Amino acid sequence: MSSPTNPDHNEQKSRPGTICFCKFLVWVIVSFPSLAVIVFLVIPATMPPQFDIGVSSAMSFDISSSSSLVVTSWNISLFGRNPASLFQVKYSHVTASLSIDSAPLCPSSGVPGFTQATRSTYEIVARFHSVLAVINDVNGRYLVAALSSGRDITNVEVNLRARRRVALGPVWVPVTDLSVWCTDLVFSAGTDDNFSEAAHKWMVQLGGLEYCDISFLDVI
Protein backbone atom coordinates (compact mmCIF):
# COMPACT_ATOMS: atom_id res chain seq x y z
CA MET A 1 0.00 0.00 0.00
CA SER A 2 1.49 3.32 -1.10
CA SER A 3 2.20 5.94 1.46
CA PRO A 4 0.30 9.20 1.30
CA THR A 5 1.82 11.99 -0.79
CA ASN A 6 3.53 14.70 1.22
CA PRO A 7 2.63 18.17 -0.29
CA ASP A 8 5.67 19.76 1.33
CA HIS A 9 7.93 17.23 -0.39
CA ASN A 10 6.52 18.07 -3.84
CA GLU A 11 6.86 21.79 -3.14
CA GLN A 12 10.54 21.31 -2.22
CA LYS A 13 11.12 19.39 -5.46
CA SER A 14 9.62 22.06 -7.72
CA ARG A 15 10.97 25.11 -5.90
CA PRO A 16 14.61 25.01 -7.21
CA GLY A 17 13.46 25.02 -10.84
CA THR A 18 11.06 27.86 -10.22
CA ILE A 19 13.76 29.90 -8.49
CA CYS A 20 16.20 29.34 -11.37
CA PHE A 21 13.63 30.41 -13.95
CA CYS A 22 12.78 33.53 -11.95
CA LYS A 23 16.48 34.42 -11.69
CA PHE A 24 16.90 33.97 -15.44
CA LEU A 25 13.83 36.12 -16.14
CA VAL A 26 15.13 38.88 -13.87
CA TRP A 27 18.56 38.70 -15.56
CA VAL A 28 16.95 39.07 -19.02
CA ILE A 29 14.84 42.03 -17.92
CA VAL A 30 17.79 43.79 -16.30
CA SER A 31 20.36 42.98 -18.98
CA PHE A 32 18.37 43.59 -22.15
CA PRO A 33 18.48 47.41 -22.05
CA SER A 34 22.21 47.34 -21.36
CA LEU A 35 22.86 44.85 -24.16
CA ALA A 36 20.74 46.90 -26.56
CA VAL A 37 22.67 50.06 -25.73
CA ILE A 38 26.00 48.24 -26.21
CA VAL A 39 24.85 46.96 -29.61
CA PHE A 40 23.84 50.44 -30.69
CA LEU A 41 27.20 51.78 -29.53
CA VAL A 42 29.10 49.14 -31.50
CA ILE A 43 27.07 49.28 -34.72
CA PRO A 44 27.74 53.00 -35.44
CA ALA A 45 31.47 52.37 -35.04
CA THR A 46 31.31 49.72 -37.78
CA MET A 47 29.48 52.11 -40.15
CA PRO A 48 31.13 55.52 -39.70
CA PRO A 49 29.82 58.53 -41.64
CA GLN A 50 31.60 59.87 -44.70
CA PHE A 51 32.40 63.53 -45.35
CA ASP A 52 33.85 65.37 -48.32
CA ILE A 53 34.21 68.97 -49.47
CA GLY A 54 31.54 70.32 -51.81
CA VAL A 55 32.49 71.88 -55.13
CA SER A 56 30.56 75.03 -54.20
CA SER A 57 33.14 75.94 -51.53
CA ALA A 58 34.56 79.38 -52.29
CA MET A 59 36.17 82.43 -50.76
CA SER A 60 36.11 86.14 -51.56
CA PHE A 61 38.77 88.65 -50.60
CA ASP A 62 39.29 92.37 -50.37
CA ILE A 63 42.71 93.95 -49.97
CA SER A 64 42.63 97.51 -48.61
CA SER A 65 44.09 100.26 -50.77
CA SER A 66 46.93 100.71 -48.29
CA SER A 67 47.52 96.93 -48.26
CA SER A 68 47.50 96.97 -44.44
CA LEU A 69 44.44 94.74 -44.14
CA VAL A 70 43.12 91.74 -46.00
CA VAL A 71 39.45 90.82 -45.57
CA THR A 72 38.26 87.35 -46.54
CA SER A 73 34.88 85.61 -46.52
CA TRP A 74 34.68 81.84 -46.85
CA ASN A 75 31.74 79.58 -47.67
CA ILE A 76 32.74 76.00 -46.96
CA SER A 77 30.41 73.24 -48.12
CA LEU A 78 30.71 69.73 -46.70
CA PHE A 79 28.61 66.71 -47.61
CA GLY A 80 28.05 64.15 -44.87
CA ARG A 81 26.66 60.72 -45.67
CA ASN A 82 25.06 58.29 -43.25
CA PRO A 83 25.71 54.82 -44.74
CA ALA A 84 23.72 52.97 -42.07
CA SER A 85 20.35 51.47 -42.92
CA LEU A 86 19.43 50.68 -39.29
CA PHE A 87 19.44 54.03 -37.51
CA GLN A 88 19.13 57.76 -37.91
CA VAL A 89 21.83 60.06 -36.58
CA LYS A 90 21.34 63.40 -34.83
CA TYR A 91 24.19 65.95 -34.84
CA SER A 92 24.33 68.77 -32.28
CA HIS A 93 26.86 71.33 -30.97
CA VAL A 94 28.32 71.51 -34.48
CA THR A 95 31.28 73.89 -34.88
CA ALA A 96 33.68 74.41 -37.78
CA SER A 97 37.13 76.00 -37.82
CA LEU A 98 39.34 77.22 -40.64
CA SER A 99 43.12 77.44 -40.79
CA ILE A 100 45.99 77.78 -43.22
CA ASP A 101 48.99 75.54 -42.64
CA SER A 102 47.65 74.81 -39.11
CA ALA A 103 47.51 78.54 -38.20
CA PRO A 104 43.92 79.58 -37.29
CA LEU A 105 42.49 82.03 -39.81
CA CYS A 106 39.40 83.25 -37.94
CA PRO A 107 37.10 82.35 -35.02
CA SER A 108 35.19 79.09 -35.13
CA SER A 109 31.80 79.11 -36.84
CA GLY A 110 28.66 77.61 -35.35
CA VAL A 111 26.59 75.37 -37.63
CA PRO A 112 22.91 74.46 -36.96
CA GLY A 113 22.40 70.91 -35.74
CA PHE A 114 20.54 68.44 -37.94
CA THR A 115 19.05 64.96 -38.05
CA GLN A 116 20.14 62.60 -40.80
CA ALA A 117 17.95 59.79 -42.11
CA THR A 118 19.29 56.36 -43.00
CA ARG A 119 21.37 56.09 -46.17
CA SER A 120 21.12 59.81 -46.86
CA THR A 121 23.45 62.74 -47.62
CA TYR A 122 23.26 66.14 -45.95
CA GLU A 123 25.00 69.36 -46.96
CA ILE A 124 26.62 71.44 -44.22
CA VAL A 125 27.58 75.04 -44.99
CA ALA A 126 30.01 76.86 -42.69
CA ARG A 127 30.67 80.57 -43.18
CA PHE A 128 33.78 82.40 -41.98
CA HIS A 129 34.86 86.03 -42.01
CA SER A 130 38.34 87.30 -41.20
CA VAL A 131 40.06 90.68 -41.07
CA LEU A 132 43.81 90.24 -40.84
CA ALA A 133 46.56 92.79 -40.41
CA VAL A 134 49.24 92.27 -43.00
CA ILE A 135 52.11 93.39 -40.76
CA ASN A 136 51.67 91.25 -37.64
CA ASP A 137 49.71 88.23 -38.91
CA VAL A 138 51.39 85.37 -40.72
CA ASN A 139 48.17 84.44 -42.53
CA GLY A 140 47.62 88.08 -43.51
CA ARG A 141 51.08 88.31 -45.09
CA TYR A 142 50.61 84.98 -46.86
CA LEU A 143 47.19 85.90 -48.25
CA VAL A 144 48.29 89.29 -49.54
CA ALA A 145 51.40 87.83 -51.18
CA ALA A 146 49.44 85.03 -52.83
CA LEU A 147 46.40 87.06 -53.86
CA SER A 148 48.44 89.99 -55.17
CA SER A 149 50.48 87.70 -57.41
CA GLY A 150 47.58 85.50 -58.53
CA ARG A 151 48.87 82.35 -56.85
CA ASP A 152 46.61 79.65 -55.45
CA ILE A 153 45.74 79.61 -51.74
CA THR A 154 47.08 76.26 -50.54
CA ASN A 155 47.25 74.24 -47.31
CA VAL A 156 43.74 75.30 -46.29
CA GLU A 157 42.32 73.11 -43.51
CA VAL A 158 38.73 72.71 -42.33
CA ASN A 159 37.80 70.98 -39.07
CA LEU A 160 34.25 70.06 -38.12
CA ARG A 161 33.30 68.87 -34.62
CA ALA A 162 29.93 67.58 -33.47
CA ARG A 163 28.14 65.51 -30.88
CA ARG A 164 26.22 62.50 -32.17
CA ARG A 165 23.19 60.51 -31.08
CA VAL A 166 21.60 57.49 -32.75
CA ALA A 167 17.93 56.56 -32.68
CA LEU A 168 17.14 53.60 -30.41
CA GLY A 169 13.40 53.40 -30.96
CA PRO A 170 11.97 56.65 -29.54
CA VAL A 171 15.16 57.33 -27.55
CA TRP A 172 18.29 59.12 -28.81
CA VAL A 173 21.35 57.34 -27.43
CA PRO A 174 24.65 59.30 -27.15
CA VAL A 175 27.59 57.82 -29.04
CA THR A 176 31.13 59.06 -29.60
CA ASP A 177 31.76 62.65 -30.62
CA LEU A 178 32.94 63.24 -34.16
CA SER A 179 35.83 65.26 -35.59
CA VAL A 180 36.21 65.69 -39.35
CA TRP A 181 39.47 66.96 -40.89
CA CYS A 182 39.66 68.19 -44.48
CA THR A 183 43.25 69.16 -45.23
CA ASP A 184 45.43 70.26 -48.15
CA LEU A 185 42.57 72.18 -49.77
CA VAL A 186 43.47 74.51 -52.63
CA PHE A 187 41.54 77.64 -53.63
CA SER A 188 42.23 79.05 -57.09
CA ALA A 189 41.11 82.05 -59.13
CA GLY A 190 41.00 79.96 -62.30
CA THR A 191 41.96 81.69 -65.54
CA ASP A 192 41.83 85.30 -64.26
CA ASP A 193 45.41 86.20 -63.35
CA ASN A 194 45.17 90.00 -63.29
CA PHE A 195 44.45 90.72 -59.62
CA SER A 196 45.62 94.35 -59.73
CA GLU A 197 42.57 95.52 -61.69
CA ALA A 198 40.00 94.50 -59.07
CA ALA A 199 40.01 94.82 -55.30
CA HIS A 200 37.37 92.15 -54.77
CA LYS A 201 37.42 88.68 -56.34
CA TRP A 202 36.24 85.14 -55.80
CA MET A 203 38.28 81.98 -55.61
CA VAL A 204 36.86 78.46 -55.77
CA GLN A 205 38.09 75.27 -54.18
CA LEU A 206 39.81 72.90 -56.57
CA GLY A 207 38.73 69.27 -56.74
CA GLY A 208 40.87 66.27 -55.93
CA LEU A 209 39.94 65.53 -52.31
CA GLU A 210 37.95 62.29 -52.19
CA TYR A 211 37.10 61.97 -48.50
CA CYS A 212 37.91 63.90 -45.35
CA ASP A 213 39.52 62.11 -42.39
CA ILE A 214 37.31 61.20 -39.44
CA SER A 215 38.24 60.63 -35.81
CA PHE A 216 36.04 59.88 -32.81
CA LEU A 217 36.36 61.75 -29.53
CA ASP A 218 35.25 60.94 -25.99
CA VAL A 219 31.80 59.60 -25.25
CA ILE A 220 29.29 62.36 -24.45
URNOR-V183210 format. One record per helix or strand. SS is the DSSP state (h for helix, s for strand). FROM is the first residue (numbers start at 1). TO is the last residue. If there is no record, write none. Layout:
ss = {SS/SS}
from = {FROM/FROM}
to = {TO/TO}
This chain:
ss = {h/s/s/s/s/s/s/s/s/h/s/s/s/h/s/s}
from = {7/50/58/69/89/103/109/114/120/138/153/171/176/195/200/213}
to = {46/53/63/82/100/104/111/116/133/149/168/174/188/197/205/219}
